[in-house]
Amino acid sequence: MTSNPTSRDYNKASVLDVVLTRAPLTRNELIELTGLSKATVSRAVEELRADGFVIDGGVDEVVGRGRRSTYLDVPGTTGHVVGISFGAQTTCVLVTDLRGREVHHVTVPTEGHDEVRAGAEWLVGLIAKAGESAQGPLRQVVAAVPGRVRNGKEIFGPAESMKIFTGSDLQRAIEDLINAPVLLDSDANASLLGILTTDATVRNAALFGLSTNLNFASCTDHELARGRTPAFGDIGVLSSGVDDEILDELLSTRGLLRFARGRGLDLERIEDLWLEPHEEMAHAEVLEAFTTAIATAVSVVAVMLDPESVYFVGRLRPLVEEVLPEVRRRLDQSLPAVPEIKAVTQVIGLSTAEGAVYACLTMAQGRLRDAVLGARRQSQPTERSAPAF
């Protein structure tokens, strides 16, 4: 005989949700955040402690008279997650506990691989290195790649140097090598998720990732937007407004470098465009084309998605900052309402890996909650059993 979750189980799950997202915290803070009674919270805490999901994490400092409160925390033995930024030039692997606290991260130049399996083995080796001191089982891996991803498995339109990873083989290969669920996502989605996690006021927004290739993400009502087909997010195929150039050719490091060299600028790397002096006329022509492409990209998403904010991240961010005043001036003349435009500073590799970790935590914490609610179904109603997670 089995039994459905009771109100007591739901209260326990609610307490666990708060502990996972806010620990370390006291019982009084738990009562305030959950809205549950002191007795209910105390009972739930003791059950979660018995299950191994909650431990005492020290005591608070009390000024003057009063009783010290014990902080509650999530033990490292509950497990850990891994967020990966698998970029065309840089790869970062970040390991955190289930509370989102960093265990370790490694950032290295991305190695080239002729076979998908070899690339997967290289990534798994980095996961092992970053997770050497992690406790508990590996609960979830999310790898962000410079391309579009469907259903968390299939890669479309990756950076040129990563064409070998097109399709679902990379996800299958990594999952075959480690004992944990693995999902893929676009680096743009991971970057935007990082912004959404740190700023709860963001509701409707768009993000352009301007690195080796152009990548795009958007959110509606604070939730990432995901399309039905691989075409969703492929904004780079649209016209830039400059001759026959598409957006991807002017808003990616690869394409802009080609364009600049074609205008007579002798650039070894794209950063030299704004870090080194150049022949004035050719430099101005490249900046004009880039400015037009940025204005076109913002105009497209403003008309189609009506975002409150548009973010630009990636290696071309310094150039975006340089042209933003002119972009805003043009948009003020062409749009009835201009969204807020921000060039966001991020740590190459690490910021995207952090966004991937946030996705991991959402999934792992959701499964943990489901395990708490499902524990009663696995046993007789009169028996107690720890959640299997």
N, C-alpha and C positions, 0 to 999 in steps of 0.2 A: 504494500500500500504506500502511495506517495501523497504528498501534500503540497499545496501551492504556498508561495511566500505569504507571510502574515505581515501585519503592520509593524510588528517587532522587527522582522527582517528588513523591511523598508527603512525603518529608523536606523538600524545598524548600517545599512548601505549608505544612508545620508551622512552619518557620522564619518564613515570611511572616505566618502567623497571629499569632505572638508579636510580631513587629516592629510589626504594625498596631495591636495592643492595648497594647503596653508601651513603645514607643519614646519617647524615646531610651534606648538600652541598649547595653551592651558585648557583645562576643562571648562572654565568660565568663558573662554573665548569660543569654545565649541558650542556651548549652550546658546551664546549670543548669535553665532553664525547659523546654527541649524534651526533655532527657534523651538528646540525640544526641551523638556523638563530636565532638571538636574538628575533625577533618578533614571530617566530614560537614557541620558547620555552616559552616566556611570555604568549602567548595565551593558550598553553597547561597547563601551571602551574595554570593559573586562572581557567580553566575548572576543573582541578583535585582538586583545592581548593574548588570549588563549590560542587564537588561530595563528598567531605569529605575525600579525599585520601592524601592530602598534607596540611601541616600547616607551619607557620613561627616558626622556632626553635631558635631564637636569632640572634645576629649579630656578625660578625667577628671582630677581633682586627686589626685596621689599624695603622701602624706606620707612623708618619709624616702626610703629606697632603693626602687627598683622601676621597672618600665617602665609608662609611661602607656598606658591603653587608649583606643582610638578608639570614640566613641559612634556607633551606627548609628541612622539616622532615616529617616522617610518623606518624600520630597520633595513640595513643594507641587504640582509639576507632575503628580503622580499623579491629582489631581482634588479635587473638593470636593462637599459635600452640603448640602441645605437643609432645615431643619425649620421648620414654620410653625404658630403658634398663631393660628387664624382665629376669634377670639372675637366674641361679639355686641357687645361694647363696645371691646375692645382687640385689636389684631393685632400679633404679633411675628414677625419673620423672622430666623432665625439661620443663618449660614453657617459651616461648619467644614471643615477639611481632613479627609483620610481617617483621620487619627489622632484626630479629635474635638476638635482645638484650634480655638478660635473665630477666625474671620477678621474677622467684624463682625456686628452685629445691629442691627435697627431696630425700634422699638416705637412704634406710632401708634394714634390712635383709629380704630376700624373705620368705614369709610364705608358708607353705605347705597347699594344698587344695585337698579335695577328689572329688570335683565337679568343672567342668569348670565354671559354673555360679558364684560360690563362688569366684574363682580366678579373674573373670572379675569384680565382684563387689568390690573386694579388690583394684584392679588397678584403678578403677573409683574413689574410695575414695581417693587414692593418687593424682589423677589428680585434684580433687576438692581442696585438701589441698594445692597443689603446685600452683594452679591457683586462690587462694582467692583474690589476688590483681590485677589480669589480667583484662584488659578492653576489651570491644567489644566481639563479638561472637567467639567461638572456631571454627577455620577453618579446622583443620586437626590434626589427631593423627597418628603417626607411632610408632609401638612397635617392638623393636628388640629382638629376642629370640635366645637361644642357640640351633639352629637346622637349617635345610634347609626349605625354604618357597617358595611355588609356587603361582604365580598370586596374591601375596599380601594377601592371605587368608589361604592357607592350609599349615600346619606345618608337616614336616617329620623329623624323627630321632632326636627328641629333647633330652636333657640331661635326664638321667635315672629318676631323681626325678620329671621330668616334662612330663612324658609319657602321663599323663592324657590329655594334651593339643594337642596331635596328631590330625590332621584333621583341620576342618574349624570352629569348635564350638566357639573357643576363639574369633576370629575376629567377628563373628556374635553376640556373647554375649556382647562384649564391644560396638559395634555399636548400639545395641538395647538399651543400657543404657545411651548413650549420643547423643546429637543432632549434630553430625559431622561425616564426613567420616573417617573410620579407615582402615589402612593397616598394615600388618605385614611384617617383613623382618628379615633376619638372622643377628645375632650380628656381624658376619664377614663383611657382606656388609655394615653395619652401620659404623664399624670401618674404613673400606677402604674409604667410602664416606667422613668421616671426614678428612682423609689424602688428598684426592683429592680436597676438598674444600679449604684447607689451602695451598696447593701447586699445582698451575696450571701447573707446568712443568712436573708433573707425567703423562705419557702417557699409558704405558703398564706395569702393575704391578700385583703381587699376594700377598695375605695376608693369614697368618695362625693365627687363634685364638686358643691359647693353654690354655684352662681353664677346666671346668668340663668335657667338651668333645671337640674334635677337630673340628673346623669349618674352612671353606675355602671360599675365595672370590677372584675375579680377575677383572681387567679392561682392556679394549682395546680402544685406542684413547681417554683416559680420561673418558670413560663411563663404568659403571659397567656391567659386562657380566652376562647374565641370561640365563639359559638353558631352554629347552623345557620340560624336564622331571625331576622328583624328584632325579634322579641319579646325576644330575649336581651338582658338588661341594662336592660329597660324597667321598672325597679323603682318608678319614680315613679307608676305606675298603682295601686299597692297602697294599702290604707287606712292612714292615719296613726295611727288610734286616737283621733282628735279629731273628733267629730261625723261629718259626711260628707266631710271633707277627705281628699284623697289625699296621698301623700307629696310629690309634685311641687309641690303648692300650699303646703306649709309648709317645704319644704327647698330652695326656689329664691328668689332675690331678688325676682323678679316676683311669685310667689305670696304670699310672706310679707309683702311690702309691701302687697298688697291686703288680706290678713287683718288686718294691724295697723291700716290705715286704717278698716277695717270695725269695729274695736274702739274707735274714737275717737281714735287717735293721729295727729296731724298731722305726717306724715313727708314731707319732700321727697325724700329718698333713704334707702335701707335702712340705710346706715351710721349715720344719726341715731338708730336704735333703741338702739345701745349707746354712742354718743358724746354724746348730748344727754339732759338730764333730761326726764322725762315724768310724766304723771299716774299715780300709783302703782298703782292697781287695774288700769287698762287695760294698763299695761306688764307687770304680773305675769301677766295673762291670756295675753298673747302669748308670754311666756317659758315659761309652763306648756305651751302648745300645742307650741311648738318643742321643748321637752324631751321631751314625749311622742312626738313624731315621730322624734326622734333615737333614743330608746330602742326604738321600734318597728322602725326601719330596722336597727339592730344586731341585734335579736332575730331578725328574718327571716333575715339572712345567717348568723347564728350557728347557727340550726337547719338551714338548707338547705345551707350550704357548709362549716361548721365551720372558719372561718379562725383562724389564730393571732393576726392583727392586723387591725384595721379602721382605715383612715385617712380623715380628713376634710380636704378642701382647698377652696379657692375663697373667694369674697368673704364668705361667712357664717362663715368659720373663727373670727373673734374671738367670735362668739356661741356657737359650739360650745364653745370653751374656757370660757366663762362657765357653761354648764350641765352640763359634763362630770361634776363631782362628784356631782350629783343623778342623772344618767344612770347612772353606775356603781353608785350605791346601789340604784337600782331594778332594774338587771340582776342584781345580786348576789342579790336576793330572788326573781327569776323564772327565772334560768338556772342549770343545774348547773355550768356553766363559762363564764366571761365572757372573751371575747378581749381582748387589749390594744387600747385605743382611743387613737388619737393624732390631735390636730389639727395638721397639718403646715403650717408657714409656707413659702410659695412666693412667688416674684416673679411678679406677674401678667403673663401672656403669656410671659415668658422661660422660666420653669420648664417650662411645657408644650411650648414650642418645643424645649427641651433633650431632653425625652422623645422628641419626633418625630425629632430628630437621631440619637438612639441607635438608633431603628428604621432610619433611613437607613443608618447605619454597618454594622449587621448585614447588611443586604441587599447593600450595595456591597462589603463585605469578602468576603462569601460568593461573589459573582460573580467577584471577583478570584482567590479560591482556585480556583474552577472553571476560570477561564481558564488558571491555571498547570497544572492537571491535564489540561486539554483541549488544551494546546498541541501535545503529541506527536501527537494524533490528526489535526492539521491538516498534518502534514509527514511526510516519509520518516523512518523510525526512525533513520537515520544522520545526519540533518540536525538542526540546532538552530534553533528559532524562538522569538522573544519572544511571550509570551501576548498575544492580541488582546483588550484590555479597554478 
